[in-house]
Amino acid sequence: MIAASVLATTAIAMDVAEAQTQPFERILDDTTWNLEVGGGGVYGFAPLGDDPYKLNFTPWVSFSHRDRVYANLLDGVGYNVVKTDRLRMGAQLRPSYTLDSDVEGLDRPSTGVDLTGYAFTRLPANFVVGGRIERDVTGASDGFAYYASLARRDITRIGLLQSTVYTRAGGDRRARAYYGVTEAEEAATGIDGFEPDGGFQAVGAGFLMMTPIGDRYAIGAFANYERVLGDAARSPLVRRSEAEENILRTGVVLVRRFTSTN
């Protein structure tokens, strides 16, 4: 089977790292630095190159300093150029994870790095809206990708619930790198040639529940559904994958939090 190329430009839509990029109402006191270490079982996403369509152990490491400089496995390395109570604007060197094809003659982009600019602002009722513009800088696709989302956080009886709806899009180069099949690949593999155009590639929704365990631990459970759209959905690579046009990611992670205060 061909590994699903739809995983190449997106990871888990919901993640605890969004505390750095999205200005939700604060629930913790300011600290000089924070370090989160943990991991858990995840289905549908495998940044270490494992088969995503089985339950994998996925590590989690996140660091931030004064809520300005931060680094984690999903956002890469980032900096909040503008950081106010209601607005975050900044830049990242963000990993774009991909999966190698096991079909001889079919070349897929390698894992790369995107130069990313983002802006998110908080609306009334603790909604946050915004997005990212990403440009590959490592030669993996040499293309642009776009992401926009609307999210909300709520304090519930069992923990912090974050709900997000989002859409993804990409330019022509990005679409052809991840969803296209060249004439040479068609001749080598027998897979129908395909030259997609850019545009909207997916819409999705995600939910994350973070439940504290004492003062320094938390357990997070998430679910993320994504529907592939447009030329991406018509790609023979997506249609031959196990996911096809519908992607489900779920998991449970345990995180230990270290801060400058403890």
N, C-alpha and C positions, 0 to 999 in steps of 0.2 A: 504494500500500500504506500501511496505517496503521503508523506507527512503534511499536515494541513498548513498551507502557506498563510492562512488567515492569522496564524499566531505570530507572524513575523513582525507586525507593526504595533502590536498591543499586548499588554500583559494583563494582570488582574485590574479591572476597571476600578474596583474598590480596594483601597489599601490604607493602612495607618499612616503612610507617608504624607497623605494629603494635608495633614496638620501643618506642614511646612509651606505649602503652596496655596492653600485655601483659607481665607480669613473667617472661619466660623467663630462664634462667640466663645471666648476662652473659659475653660473650666478648671485649668491647673494654674498654679502660681508660676511666675517667670523664674527661670533658672539660667545659669550661665551656659551649661551644656547638658545634653541628654543622650543617652545611649540605650538602644533597645536591641536585645539579642534573643533569638528564639527560633521557632520553626514548627512545622506540623505537616499533616497529610493534606495534599492538594491534588485535585483531579481537574484536568483541562488546561494546565499550564506547567511547563517544565523548563525553567531558565538554564538548567544545567545540561540540557540536551537529551534528557530521558524521553521516553514515549509519553506524551501528555494524556493519552487515553487510558491511563491506569492511575491508581493512587500512588503518588510519589511523595517522598519526604522532601520538603522544600525549606531551605534555611531562610532566616530573616535577620538582617542586621541594618540598623538605622542610626545615624548620628546627626546631631544638630548643635550649632553653637550660636547662642543668643538669638535663635530663631531667624538667623540670617544665612549662615552657611550650613549646608546639610548634604548628606550623602546616604544613599540606600540602594538596594538592588533593583528597584523599579525606576526611580527618578534619576539614578546616576549621581552626579555631583551638581549641586545647584546653589544659586545665590539670589536672595530676595533683594533686588535693587530698591524697590519701594515696598515698605512694610508699615502699614497703618492699621488701625483697628478694623477698617472695612475694605482695605485694598491690598492686594499682593501683586507685584509685577517683578519678573526676574528672568533669569536665563539658566539653562541646564546643558550639560553634556549627558545625554540620555541614551541608554542602551536600547537598541532595536534587536530584540531576540528573534532568531529564526531557527528552523529545523532543517537539517541536511536531508536531501532526497535519497532514498535507497533504490531509485530507478537509474540504471546506468544510462548515461547520455542526457540526463536532465539536471541542469545546473540551477541551484537555488542560491540567492544572495547569502553571504556569510553574515554572522552576527556583527552589527556595526554600531556606530555612535551617531546620534543626531544632535546638532546644535539647535537648541529649542528656546523659544521665547514664549512667555505665558503672562496672562493677566486674569485675575479672578477678583470679583467684588461681592460683598455681602449685601443682600437685599433684606427687607423686613421679614420677620418670622424665621430668621436664621437660615434662609436660603442663600446659596452661593452660586453665581453664574460666571462663566468665563471659558477660556480655552487656551490651546497651545498651537503654535506653528513650528514644525520640525523640518530640518534640512539635513539629510545625510552628509557627513563630512569624511567618511572613511571609504567611499567607493563601493559600498554595498549595493546602493541603488541610485545614488546621485539625484534623488528626487525629494519632493516635498510631501509632508503629511500634515493633516489638520485634525484637531480634536476640540469639541465643544461639549459642555456639560452643565446640568442644573442639579444641584445637590442640596440636601438638608440634613441637619443633625438634630436628634431628639434624645433627651435623657429619659430613660424608661426605668421601670422597677428592677430590671435585670442588667442594665448597662446602657452603653451609648450606642444608639442606632443611627447609622448613616445610610441614606437612600440616594441613589444617583440615577439619572437618565442621561444618555450621551449619544453622540454621533461621531463617526470617523469618516474622513475623506482623504483623498490623495491625488497628486498630480499624475500626468501621463507616465513619466519615468518610473515613479514608485509603483503604479499599478502594473506596468509591464514587467518590472523586475520580479514582483512577487506573484502575480497572477497570470502572466503571459507565457506562451509557448512559442519559441522561435521556429523558423523553418528547419534549422539544423537539429533542434531538439525533436521536432516532429518526425524527421527522417530517422533519428536514432532510436526513438522510443515507440513510435506508432501512435502517440497521443496527438489528437487534433491540434493543429496550430491555432494560436489565439493571440490577438493583439488588442488588449483592452485599452479603453480610454480612462482618463482620470474622472473623478467625481465622488459622490457619496459611496462609501464602501460598507458601512454597517451602522446599525442603531442598536442600543442595548440598555439594560437596566441592571443595577447591582445593589446588593444590600449587605451591610457589614454590622454585626453586633459585637461590641467589645465589652466583656464582663470582667470587672476587677476581681482579683483574688488577693485579698490583703492589700498592703500598700504598694507593693512593687511588682506584682504579677498581674497579668490579664490573659484571658482566653478570648480569641476572636473566631467567629464563625461567619463565613461569607458565602454568597451565591451570586453568580453573574450569568445572565443570559444575553446572548448577542445574535442578531439576525444579519447575515451578510446580504448586501444589496448590489444592484447595478451590475456593471461588468464583472466585478469581483465574484458575484454569485453565479455568473454564467461561465466562469473559468472552468475548463476541464480539470484543473488541479483541485479546485474546491469540490467539484462534483464526484471526483474519484476518492476523496478523503473520507474518513469515518464521520467527520463532523458535517460535511456538506454545508448547507446554508445556515444551520443552526448550531450554535456553540454554547455549551454549558460548562461553567467552571464553579467548583465548590471546594470548600476546605475548612479545616480547623487548625489554628495555630496558637501556640503558647508563647508568650513574650515576657521576658524579664527586663524591667526598666531600671537603669542606673541614672542618677542625676548628680549635679554638682552639690546638691544639698545632702546627699547620703552616700 
